Amino acid sequence: MKAVFLTDTNQPLIIKEVEMPEPKAHQVLIKLAYSALNHRDVWIQKGKYAGPKSGLILGSDGLGTVTKVGERVEGNWLGKKVIINPSHDWGDDPAAFGNDFKILGNPEPGTFSEYIAVDEKYVHLKPAHLTDEEAAALPLAGITTYRALFTRAAVKRGEKVLVTGIGAGTALLALQYAIAAGAQVYVTSSSSEKIDRAKALGAVAGYNYKEEDWFHTAKNETGGFDVIVDSASGKGFGSLIEAARPGGRIVFFGGTDGVIGNIVPNKIFWRNLSILGTTMGTLQDFKDMLEYTEKHHIKPILDKVYPHLAHAQDAVDYMHEGKQFGKIVLTNV
Ligand SMILES: NC(=O)c1ccc[n+]([C@@H]2O[C@H](COP(=O)([O-])OP(=O)(O)OC[C@H]3O[C@@H](n4cnc5c(N)ncnc54)[C@H](OP(=O)(O)O)[C@@H]3O)[C@@H](O)[C@H]2O)c1
């Protein structure tokens, strides 16, 4: 079968003929129709991600049809259209993952491939309200933002929530999930066009994080945010601490803009802020996310669908540029 292969860091992704996986006990074999990118695919190619740096089939998100099942598979999966939970071997403690934790697509072979074999406990029926492309784009951003907003930050109806960098695939789902929970949602972006698009999706207002004092304006207009969802970190994290209301929660899961610098400690402890780290989620988080997505008919926003796996490098380059508004999808066949 054909798969997109990273031979070494900073080398272009290539299509390679690789051995077809055979489903082991408890596994199903899925013929993938679509896969989706996540920023980790960019980090991995650049050698900026923990774990193996070469000899990898990338991709954490995908949708396909089950074509074969291994021994002791219990579900009636054959012929079913499914998506894959990419958060594997979390461990026993719902508060944090254990030593065996991994994310599909590094080190395990990922979804930029014609076929994939995965344990049936990570396989779920495609949500009926989504197109195949939308369903392929849901899993990783879905589980991450669901856990961030609800398991970690416990967002409640009526709270003011700020989601930063709204162009991100994760940020847009966070916006949609928080609106569905009855929160008043605000956004930041480097682009006024993206802010307008977020408002069209239900955001109350937006602020350009490139303007140094954006957080003063935001705080004056809103009184401060109850919850802030961030994936950029970097120098701008200090502005988020300023923008939070006393007692607020800042939940974050990414470091797109690098290390957090120059935080004045009393801005956090004096104002009783909670800073919450989060990554991916448990099997229960994934199930809850799917149920919530279906109940509220939430659809991941797609920026672009590439017509073939051969465009994987173009897609990674496009994600690196940061011009997208939502998820970037690859057609696998
Ligand atoms: N820990 C986890 O479980 C987990 C899971 C998913 C993602 N992540 C991390 O979360 C981040 C986002 O992932 P993604 O796949 O959603 O990425 P993505 O779609 O590539 O996000 C790109 C967006 O990031 C925003 N951005 C860039 N620099 C920023 C800055 N200085 N301040 C605020 N926003 C900024 C931009 O928004 P604008 O264009 O609107 O300015 C850009 O559109 C990545 O760092 C990723 O590794 C972590």
The ligand as a MOL file (V3000), in Angstrom:
LIG
                    3D

  0  0  0     0  0            999 V3000
M  V30 BEGIN CTAB
M  V30 COUNTS 48 52 0 0 0
M  V30 BEGIN ATOM
M  V30 1 N -1.2870 19.1390 23.7880 0
M  V30 2 C -2.2090 18.7000 22.9520 0
M  V30 3 O -2.9330 17.7240 23.2070 0
M  V30 4 C -2.4150 19.4230 21.6500 0
M  V30 5 C -3.4440 19.0370 20.7890 0
M  V30 6 C -3.6690 19.7730 19.6380 0
M  V30 7 C -2.8460 20.8450 19.3400 0
M  V30 8 N -1.8160 21.1570 20.1750 0 CHG=1
M  V30 9 C -0.9660 22.3170 19.8920 0
M  V30 10 O -1.8340 23.4520 19.7960 0
M  V30 11 C -1.3590 24.3400 18.7760 0
M  V30 12 C -2.4560 24.5410 17.7420 0
M  V30 13 O -2.6430 23.3330 17.0330 0
M  V30 14 P -3.5140 23.2810 15.7020 0
M  V30 15 O -3.3210 21.9320 15.0800 0
M  V30 16 O -4.8850 23.7480 15.9860 0 CHG=-1
M  V30 17 O -2.7050 24.3750 14.8460 0
M  V30 18 P -2.9540 25.2450 13.5660 0
M  V30 19 O -4.2990 24.9750 12.9740 0
M  V30 20 O -1.7540 25.1090 12.7150 0
M  V30 21 O -2.9340 26.7200 14.2370 0
M  V30 22 C -2.4570 27.7930 13.5320 0
M  V30 23 C -2.9560 29.0750 14.1940 0
M  V30 24 O -2.2060 29.3830 15.3540 0
M  V30 25 C -2.4480 30.7530 15.6460 0
M  V30 26 N -1.2590 31.3970 16.2000 0
M  V30 27 C -0.0040 31.3920 15.7060 0
M  V30 28 N 0.7960 32.1750 16.4700 0
M  V30 29 C 0.0220 32.6810 17.4550 0
M  V30 30 C 0.2510 33.5770 18.5390 0
M  V30 31 N 1.4360 34.1130 18.7690 0
M  V30 32 N -0.7930 33.8600 19.3700 0
M  V30 33 C -2.0150 33.3200 19.1590 0
M  V30 34 N -2.2880 32.4890 18.1320 0
M  V30 35 C -1.2880 32.1760 17.2990 0
M  V30 36 C -2.8000 31.4250 14.3240 0
M  V30 37 O -4.0830 32.0200 14.4870 0
M  V30 38 P -4.5250 33.3560 13.7000 0
M  V30 39 O -4.2940 33.0460 12.2630 0
M  V30 40 O -5.9510 33.5090 14.0670 0
M  V30 41 O -3.6600 34.4770 14.1890 0
M  V30 42 C -2.8030 30.2610 13.3110 0
M  V30 43 O -3.8680 30.3380 12.4030 0
M  V30 44 C -0.0770 23.7270 18.2500 0
M  V30 45 O 1.0190 24.2640 18.9600 0
M  V30 46 C -0.2450 22.2520 18.5610 0
M  V30 47 O 0.9810 21.5650 18.6480 0
M  V30 48 C -1.5850 20.4730 21.3180 0
M  V30 END ATOM
M  V30 BEGIN BOND
M  V30 1 1 1 2
M  V30 2 2 2 3
M  V30 3 1 2 4
M  V30 4 1 4 5
M  V30 5 2 4 48
M  V30 6 2 5 6
M  V30 7 1 6 7
M  V30 8 2 7 8
M  V30 9 1 8 9
M  V30 10 1 8 48
M  V30 11 1 9 10
M  V30 12 1 9 46
M  V30 13 1 10 11
M  V30 14 1 11 12
M  V30 15 1 11 44
M  V30 16 1 12 13
M  V30 17 1 13 14
M  V30 18 2 14 15
M  V30 19 1 14 16
M  V30 20 1 14 17
M  V30 21 1 17 18
M  V30 22 2 18 19
M  V30 23 1 18 20
M  V30 24 1 18 21
M  V30 25 1 21 22
M  V30 26 1 22 23
M  V30 27 1 23 24
M  V30 28 1 23 42
M  V30 29 1 24 25
M  V30 30 1 25 26
M  V30 31 1 25 36
M  V30 32 1 26 27
M  V30 33 1 26 35
M  V30 34 2 27 28
M  V30 35 1 28 29
M  V30 36 1 29 30
M  V30 37 2 29 35
M  V30 38 1 30 31
M  V30 39 2 30 32
M  V30 40 1 32 33
M  V30 41 2 33 34
M  V30 42 1 34 35
M  V30 43 1 36 37
M  V30 44 1 36 42
M  V30 45 1 37 38
M  V30 46 2 38 39
M  V30 47 1 38 40
M  V30 48 1 38 41
M  V30 49 1 42 43
M  V30 50 1 44 45
M  V30 51 1 44 46
M  V30 52 1 46 47
M  V30 END BOND
M  V30 END CTAB
M  END
